Amino acid sequence: MKCPNCDTKIKSSLTAKCPNCGFKFDEAYYQEQSSELDTDDNFHTSSIDPEDYPSSGLVFSSFLFPLIGLIAIFFRSKGKPYTRKIYIIATLVGTIAWAALLFLIFNPLG
């Protein structure tokens, strides 16, 4: 629990006032804290699965070689939505970067 007045972390939630600044916790403050905890529970249930993180080497390879990214999207990310999203982003950014580079190199006007 944190004091809303000075942001000091308080170890016990049973205290009546902040040991640092003396801010008094009233009943309305405790009700507000409990309603915030209810909304925070929804956030924690939608968090990312710890097993759903992509390989950083494969993300970098997907950026450099978009074909590897396509393979990773279809074969390495089954049942892992966060991993698939990262591979898609890396592949798209890599494709756009390669297209821009090739356009600059082979531009007939330049």
C-alpha positions in Angstrom: 0.0 0.0 0.0 1.2 3.5 -0.8 0.4 6.8 0.9 -1.5 9.0 -1.6 0.0 12.1 0.0 3.8 11.3 -0.1 3.9 8.0 -2.1 5.7 6.2 0.7 5.3 2.5 0.7 3.5 1.3 3.8 4.1 -2.3 5.0 0.9 -2.7 6.9 -2.5 -1.9 5.5 -4.0 -1.8 9.0 -2.4 1.5 9.9 -4.5 4.5 10.5 -2.0 7.1 9.3 1.2 7.3 7.2 4.3 7.0 9.3 6.2 9.4 7.1 3.8 12.4 6.6 1.0 11.6 9.0 -1.8 11.4 6.4 -4.9 9.9 8.0 -6.6 7.1 6.1 -10.3 7.3 6.4 -13.0 4.8 5.4 -13.5 6.3 2.0 -9.8 5.8 1.1 -10.0 2.1 2.0 -13.2 1.7 -0.1 -11.4 3.4 -3.1 -8.4 1.1 -2.7 -10.6 -2.0 -2.7 -12.4 -0.9 -5.8 -9.1 -0.3 -7.6 -8.0 -3.8 -6.6 -11.1 -5.2 -8.2 -10.3 -3.5 -11.5 -6.6 -4.5 -11.3 -7.6 -8.2 -11.0 -8.9 -8.0 -14.6 -5.6 -6.7 -15.8 -3.6 -9.6 -14.3 -5.9 -12.2 -15.8 -5.2 -10.9 -19.3 -1.4 -10.8 -18.9 0.9 -12.6 -21.3 1.8 -16.2 -20.7 5.4 -16.6 -19.6 5.9 -19.3 -22.2 4.6 -16.9 -24.9 7.8 -15.0 -25.5 9.6 -15.1 -28.9 13.2 -15.9 -29.4 15.2 -12.7 -29.8 17.5 -14.3 -32.4 14.5 -15.3 -34.5 13.0 -11.9 -34.2 16.2 -10.3 -35.5 16.4 -12.9 -38.3 12.8 -12.2 -39.2 13.8 -8.5 -39.5 16.8 -9.2 -41.7 15.3 -12.0 -43.8 11.5 -11.8 -44.0 11.2 -15.3 -45.4 12.5 -16.6 -42.1 9.8 -14.5 -40.4 7.1 -16.1 -42.5 8.3 -19.5 -41.6 8.4 -18.5 -37.9 4.9 -17.1 -38.0 3.5 -20.4 -39.4 5.6 -23.0 -37.6 7.0 -21.5 -34.4 4.1 -19.6 -33.0 1.2 -22.1 -32.9 -1.0 -21.3 -29.9 1.2 -18.3 -28.9 -0.6 -15.1 -29.9 2.0 -12.7 -28.5 4.9 -14.5 -30.2 3.0 -14.5 -33.5 2.4 -10.8 -33.2 6.0 -10.0 -32.6 7.1 -12.1 -35.6 4.5 -10.5 -37.8 5.8 -7.0 -36.8 9.4 -7.9 -37.3 8.6 -9.5 -40.7 6.6 -6.5 -41.9 9.2 -4.0 -40.8 12.0 -6.0 -42.4 10.0 -6.3 -45.7 9.4 -2.5 -45.7 13.1 -1.8 -45.0 14.2 -4.2 -47.8 11.7 -2.6 -50.2 12.9 0.9 -49.3 16.6 -0.1 -49.7 15.9 -1.8 -53.1 14.0 1.2 -54.2 16.8 3.6 -53.3 19.4 1.3 -55.0 17.5 0.6 -58.2 15.6 3.9 -58.6 15.6 4.8 -62.3 15.1 8.5 -61.6 18.1 8.8 -59.3 
